[in-house]
Amino acid sequence: MTGKVPPIGQVPWRGRIRLLREALTYVKPSKNESFRYRDILYFARYLLPLRRVVAASILLTLLSSVLATALPLSGKWIIDYIFLKKDVGPVMDSLRNHHMGFIAPLVGLVSQSLPHLLLTLVLISLARYFISSELSLLNYRINAEYGFRVRMEVMSRVLRYPLSYFKSTRSGYLLARIQNDTGNLSNISSSFLQDILSSAMNLAVSSSILVGISRPLTLFVILSVPFTVALSFLIVRFNRSYAIRMRESGLQLSADGQEMIGAIDLIKIHSAEDRAVARYEKAYRENVTLHMANMLFGRITSGTQQAMTQAVRLGVMLYGGSLVLDGRISIGDYTAFLAMYPQLTGSITNYLQLPLSLQGSAISSSRVRSLLEQATEFEHEDHARQLIVPECRARGHIRCDKLYFSYEEGTPVLQDVSLEIHPGERIGLIGATGTGKTTFIHLLLKFFRPQSGRIYLDGHCYADLNPGWIREQIGLVSQELLLFNDTVFNNILYSRPGSSDAEVFQAARAAGIDEEIRALSQGYATVVGERGSKLSGGQKQRIAIARAFLRESPIIILDEPTAHLDLATEKRLMEEFVKRCHGRTTLLVTHRESLLALADRVFEVREGRLIPRQDLNRTGGG
């Protein structure tokens, strides 16, 4: 279907005019898209461990900036002191007055010999080359380590967000945001710092030299700065709008692509490949259109800046030429000024364009900072308190007191839920789809927090307990079969790292999957594919059961543990379930009466409440 549309680069003149009009239309960013330049300083802390490397980079940058003045000044030296044989005495006196008499012998040597001057320039060029090479290595190290520290901090923080955050955020968008925004922050770690220092040194050195050559000509150059300032302000204003919109468009495009690949099964089931491509193509073209409008805006502004630069250069040439004719400066001064004044204007321009060059980093800084400041589930509701981690394993005494929970205000999923589960007791949960069984499990795992009511574990209120400790006490077999693209062995081992090989094999035998694993091409070393795509549903379920068995937790939650198993396999596992659940608090969510026979008490989840089923409730279950 993509062959029916014109190539993406072909834009008719009428379309270009529309793009141009859009490029010159300022769109004020929304409050959610605003950013602050001071957010960049927030990330300076990540440079502190690299302070020695940064200091070395700064020193080499300053040295390179000083050496950069040698070539522009060589024109004056050749014309005035070698060709015209002018007296170099005033230069010597000036050096001594500025406490730089130590280089006077070198100045005297090169002022009398062109070969010596050329040799000096060659040596300076070689020194700058080696300094530049070393700077590249240092800056790469700074960028790499800085980016690593920021990204790992963000990933560590994001993984500790509550599950509700991930349920309401597109995973592709979040991942693209982490990768792109943390990557853009590396611009401020070394290259930005180097540019600032280099521009500062160039500004100081070039202005001093140019004022020494000709104050009137230097003043003429400086007077052109306000026009550049006005243009830079205009550019920053428009570019801010584009920077935010382009960043958001790119993130949404990445999210669309990942979502499309992630839903490939659904797309193929409904023969929706063309529709998926059309949707992605539409988003892609909108993104390209925005980039083209920004490119047109950049062409206009860069052309205007170049015109202003050429106008200033022409003015310098004409005014400087008149000063030469009046005898107020020498030809060598004129030549040196023409060669060096771009360093002055370039440094000033760099500072004026600093807001523009920092916009991308500022946007990323604000977005990354918002990720770092997002509350995690490991923070107490009362910020003045710390979540507790009991030093012992749980006994498994669970008490729920009048729980109320809803995903949307006014639409309760659970209400007035009160339940006490004694250590070692087995509780069965049944109910129609969507009545809140899985939500109740998520509350027990502290994935969500109830809007009202309390949950207690061994007398400790859930609100005061560290969720990591709670989950260490619970072994879960979920109806959502989640496996990593790793070996079978590592997928089972995931629930209790550090377990021995024998313990992993024993858990697999208990789950009735050991023989089938060994029959695979590489046995326990077989990679299962993304989300276990190389295994059958029954195999994935039994690996999940083996993972729960290996955990040996005091509380077990079995959420439809045999949904993907045939009756014969389920019957073989019944005895193992009885053995593994003995003495452990067990919550069994199932619709199969054979599994409900294991429960001491059974509750039906109906209209958000737990209703006891008297026909199955008994004491001392089998």
N, C-alpha and C positions, 0 to 999 in steps of 0.2 A: 504493500500500500504506500510505502514511502516513495516509490517511483512516480506517483501521481502528483506530487507537489514539487515546486521549483527548488533547485539547489538552495541550501541554506544561506549561501553568501550572496545570492542574487536579490538585490533590493531595488525596485524601480525608483525613478527620480521622485515620484510623488511620495513613495514610502520614505525616501531619504529626507524629504522636507518634513514629513511627520516626525521622523526620528530626531531631526534637528530641533524642531519645535519642542519635543519632549525633553531633549537634552538641556534646553535653556529654560525649562520650567522647574522651579524649585518646589520640592515636596517636603514639607516639614515632617521630621521624624516623629512618631508617636512617643508617648511617655515610656512605653515598654522598650522602645528602640533607642532611647537616649543613652549617652555615655559621658563619662567624665575623664578628662586627661589625667587627673590625679590618681586614677585607678592604676595607671602604669607603675607609680611608685610603690603600690601595694606589693608588687612582685619583685621589688629590688631585694627582698630578703633571701630570695633563692640564689642571688649572686654572692652572698656572704661567704659560703663555703669555698667559692672560687676566687676569693679576693686577691690571692697572690698571682694567679694567672691573669686576672683583670688588670692588676697593677702593672704587670709586665707588658700587657697589650697597650696600656695607656702610655707607658714610657716610650715604647717603640713607635707609637703613633705620633707622639710629640717630636721625636727625633726625625721621623720621616717628613713631618711638616716643615721642620727647619731646613732640612736638606733640599726640599722642593723649591726653595727660593733661589738656589744656586743657578739653575739654568736660565730663568728670566733675567737675572742680573748679569749674566755673562755677556749679553749684548752691549750693555753700557761699558763693561770692563774692556771688551775688545776694541770698541770704537774710541772711548775716551783715553784709556791708559796705555793701550798697546799701539793703536794706529795714530792717534793724535798726540801721544806722549805727554799727557797732562800730568801735573804734579800729584802724586798719591799721598803727599803729606797730610792734607786735611782729613783724609780717610783714616790714616794712622792715628791722628789726634782724637778723632771721634771714637775710635775703638777703645783707646786708653781711657777716655772720659766715661765710657760706658762699661768699664771694668772688663774689657775683652781684649786687653793687650796681648794675651797669650797667643792669639792667632795673627798678630801683626807680622811676624817673620814670614808666614805663609802668604799673606796678602802682598808683602814686598816682593816675594819670589814670583808670583803669578802675574804681577803687574808689569813685569819687565820681559816676560817670555810667553809667546803664544803656545809653544809646545807644553810648557809647564801648566798653563791654564787649561789646555785641552786634556792633559793627563789628569788634572784635578777633577775636571768635569766627568771624565770616565770613571774615576775612582768613586766619586759621589754617586754616579748612576749605579755602579755595582753595589755600593753600600745600600742604596734604596731598594735594589732588586732583592738582596738577601733579607733586608728588613721586611719587605713586603711578603716574601715567602714565609718567614717566621710568623708574621702577623696572621697569615692565612691559616696556619696550623693552630695558633693560639685561639683564633676566633672560632674555628671549627670545634675545638675542644669546649670552648665556653658555650657555644650554641648547643652542642650535643648534650652536655651535662645539664645545662640550664633547662633545656626542653625536656630532658628525661625527668628531672626533679619535679617540674611543674606538672607534666602529664601523669606521673605516678601519684602525685598528691591528689590530683583531680579524680583519677580512677579509684584510688583508695576511698575517697570521700563519696563518690557516686555509688559505689557498691554497698555503701552503708545507708543509702536512702531507704525509706520505708517502701514496701511493695506498692502502696497506693500511688507513689510517684511514677513507677514504671508502668502501672496499669493505665495511667492517663497521659503518657508521653510516648511518641513513636520511637521505637528503638533505633531505627536508622537515622532519624533526626538527631537523637541524643549522641550516637556514636560519631556522626559526622561533625557535630558541634564540638565534641571533645577533641577529635583529631585536628580539625581545621583551626579552631581557636587557640589551642595550646601550641600548634605549629606556628601560628602567626606571632605568638609572643616571643619567639626566638629572635625576632628582629630587634628587640630592645635589649638583648643581652650583650651583644658585642659590636655588631656593625653600627647600630644606632649610637652607642657610646663612643665608638671610634669616630664616627662622622661629626659628632658634637665637639669632641676634643680637637680633631683635625681642623674643623672650621674655626674654632676659637683661636688656635695657634696661628692659622693662616691669616685670620683677621688682625691679630695683634702684630704679627711680623710684617705683613704686607702694608698695613696702614702706616706703620712706623717708617718703612722704607719709602713708600709713596709720598708721605708728607715731607720726608727729607729731600726727595727729588723735586717736588713742586706742590706747594700748598694750594695754590689756586686750582690747579688741575685736579687734585684730590678732592677739593671742595665741590668742584663741578660734578665729579662722579657721585659723591655722597648725596648731592641734591636730587639726583635721579631716583633715589631710594623710595621717597613717598609714593611715587607712581607705581613702583613694584609692590609696595605694601598694599595699596588699594586693590591691585589686581589679584594678589595672593589671597586677600580677605574674601574677594568674590569667588575665587576658585574653591577655597576651603568650604564656603557656605554651600555651594552646589555639590561639591564632591562628597560632603558628609552624607547628604541624602542618598547619593548613588552608592556609597560604600555600604551603608546599612542595607539598602534594598538588594544589592547584589549579593551580599553575604547571606541574607535570609533566603534568597532565591536559590543559591547554590546548595544550602543545607536542605531545603525542601526537595530539591532534585535528587540529592543523594539518598534521602529518606524514601522517595518514591521508587528509586531503583532497587534499594535493598528490600523494600516491602514486596515488590514485584517478584524478585527472585525467591524470597521467603515463602510466597504463596504460589509457587510454581505448580504444586499439585492441584490446587483449586482452579488455577487458570486452565490447565490442560483438561481437567474433568469437564469444564464448561466450554471447551474449544474457544477460549477467549484470548488467544494470543494476539490477534489483530487489535482487539479492544485495548489490551494492556499496552501494546506498542503505541497505539494512537494517543492514549492518555499520557504516556511518557514523552512522546514526541511533542505534544502540546506544551507540556511544562518545559521541555528542553528549548523549544523555540522562543518561549517567553523569556527564558533566561538569556538566550543569545541576543534577543532584541534589546534587552536591558544593557547587555555588554556593548552592543553596537552603538546605542545611544550614548553610553558613557565614553566610548571611543571617539565619537563625533565631538562631544564636549571637550575631550582631551586635545583633539586636533585644533579646535578653535582657540582654546586657552594657550596651548603651546605655541601656536602661530603668533598669537598676540604677544606672548613673552619674547619670542625670537625677534619680532619687529621692534620691541622696546630695546632689546639688547643691541640690535644693529644700530638703532638710532643713537643710543649712548656711545657706542663705539665710533660712529661717524662724528659725533660731537667731540669726543676725546681727540680724534685725529685732527679735526679742524682747529680746535682750540689749542691743542698741543703744538700743531704746526705754526700757529701764530706766535706762540711763546718762543719757539725756536728762532723764528724770523726776528723777533724783538731782542733776541740774545738773553732771554731770561732763563732758559734752560739749554743744555747742550743737545746735540744730536743723539749722543749716548743716553742721556737722561730720557729723551723722547722715546727711543727704542726700548729702553728698560721699562718705562711706564706702560707702553702699549703691551708689553709682554706680561707685566705683573698685575696690572689693575684688574684683569679678570679673576685673579685669586681673591681680591677684595670684594668685588661684586658677587663672586660665587659664594663666598663665605656668608655675606649678608643674605643672599638668596636662600642659602641652606637654612638659615635661622628663620627667615620669613616663611619658608615652606615647611618648617618643622610641624606646625599643626596638621598640614596636609599629609606629610609622610607618617605622622603618628596616628592618623585617624584609624587605620586598620588595626594597629596595635591597641589603641584605646578602646575600640569596639570589642576586640577579643578580650582585653583585660577586664572590661565591665562584665562580659558574659561569663568568663571563667571565674571571676570573683563571685558572681551570683551562684555559680555551682558550688564553690567552696563555702559559701555562707548559708547554703540550703541546709536546713536541720536534718540530721540523721536520726535513725531509729535508736541509736545508742546514746541519746541525750534524754535526760529526765524532763518530764513536762514542767517541773519546777527547775529552772536553769541553775538555781543555787545548790541543787543536790546532785549527787552522783548515783547512777544505777548500781545496784549491788550484785555481786557474784558470790553466792554461797560457796563455802569451801568443800562441801560434801555433795554427793549425788542426791538427786531427789528420791523421795520414797514413793511418789506417785499419787499423793492425795490432792485431788483437784476439786475446787469448789467455785461454782459460778453463781453470782448473786445479781439477779434482776438485770440481765444484759439487754441492752438496746443497741442495735447497729443498723445503719442505712448507708447506702452508697449515694443516694440522692435525698435531699431534705424532703421530709414528708412521705417518703416511701420506705417504710421499715422492712428490713429483711429478717431481722431477729428482734423479738420484743418480749420483755418480761421472762427471759430465760434463766431459770434457776436450776442448778443440778449439782449434786455432790457425788464424786467418784472416789471410793476408798482405795487405798493401795492394793494392788493385785486384782482389783475388780475388772470385769470385762463388760463393756457397755456396747450395745448395738444401736445403730441409727438407721432409720429407714425414712422414706419420704419421696414424694414426686420430685421430678427435676425442677430446679429453681426455687426450692422451698427454703434453702439456706444451710444445707448440710456442709457443703464445702466452705461456706463463710464461717460456720462454727469452728471448723478445723483451723482455718486461717487465724481466727481469734486465739485459739489455743496455742498456735505457733507464734503469736504476737506479730503476725504480718500486718494486722490492722489493730486499731484500738477502738473499743466500743465508745459510743457517744455518751452512754451512761451505764452504770453498773460496774461490777468488779469481778476479776478472776483471781483466784488464790491458788498457789502451788505450795504445798507443805506449810501453809500459813503465811507465806510471803505474797503480798499483793503484786500482781503482774506489772503494775505501773512503776514499781520500784525495782524490778528485776531486769538484769541485762538480757536482751533477747538472745544473744549468743549462747548464754548459759542455758536458757530455756530450751533452745533447739538441740543443744548437746544431750539433753535428757530425753529427747523424743526421736524414735525411729519411725520414719514415714514411708509407706508404700502408697504412692499416689496413682490415680487413674491417668494422670498425665505422665507418660513414660519419657523421661528426660535422660538422654545419654549423650556423653561427649564424643566427639570424633577422635576417639582414643582406643586403646586396646580393651578387650573384655576385662582383663585383670585389673587395669587401672580404674575402670568404671565401677567395679565392685569395691575396690580399695578406697574409693573416694569418700565413703561414709566414715572410715576410721583409718586415716593415714598412719603408717607405722605398724600395721598388722603384719603378721608373718604370712608367708606363702601358704602354709598349712591352714591358717585360719581362713584365708580367702577361699581355698579349695573346699574346706569344710562348709562354709556358708553356701557355696554353689551347690554342693551335694544336698544340703538341707533344702534348698530351693528347687531341687530336681532338675538342674540345668547342667551339672558337671559333665555328664557323658556327651551331651550335645555340643558343649564348648570344645571338648577335646576332639570331637569329630570335625571341627572347623579346619580350614586350610592351615592355619597357624596356631590352632588351639587357643590358649588364653592370650596369646600375643596378637590375635586377629583384631584388626582395626574395624570398628563397627560402623563407620561412616557417620555423616552428619545426622545427629539426632537418632542414631541407630538404624539408619536406612538399610543396612545390609542384613538386618535381622528381622525375623517375623515378629508379629505383635506378642505372641506367647513367649518367645525367647526374651524379648525386651522386658516383659513383665516379670519373668522369673529372675532376670538379672537385677531388677529393681528390688525384688523380694530378698535376694541374696545380699544386696547392699544393706537392707534394713536389718537382716539377721546378723550381719557382721558388726553392726553398730552396738548391739548388746545394751540398749538403753533401757532405763526403768519404765519408760512409757512407750507404747507402740500404737501408732495410728495406721489402720489398714483401710484405705479408701478404695473400695471396689478392687481388692487385691487379685481377684480371679476373673476380672472382666474379659480378659483376652485369652483365657484358658478354656480348654475343653473340660467336660465333666470328669473324665477319667483322670486327667492331670490334677484337677481340683481335689478329687477324692484322695489322691496320693499325698497332696500337701496338707490335708486336714489334720493328720496326725502330727505333722511338724508344726503347724500353727498352734495346736494344743500344747505341745512341748515348749515352744518358744514363748508363748504368752503366759505360761504358768508363773505365778508370782509377780507378774508385771501388770501395771495398769494398762488396759487395752481399750481402744475405741475402734469399733468395727463398723464401717459404713458399707452397706451392701443391700442388694435386693434378693439375694439367694438365701432361701430358707435353710439350706444346709449349713451355711456359715453362721447364720443367726443362732443356730443351735449351740454355738460356742459361748454365747453371751449370757451373763447372769441377769441382766436387765436389758430391755429393748424399749427405745423411745421412737416415736414417729414425729418428724418435723412437719408441722402443719400450721400454715398461716403465721410463720415466724416463731412458733412456740413448740416446746417439747412435750409431747403427749405420751404418757406411759402406755405400753401395749400389754394389757393384763394377761392375754392368752399365752404370751411367751415369757413373761417375767417370772423368775423363780430365784431361788438361792442356791449357791454352790454349783454353778454351771459346769457342763461336762468338759 
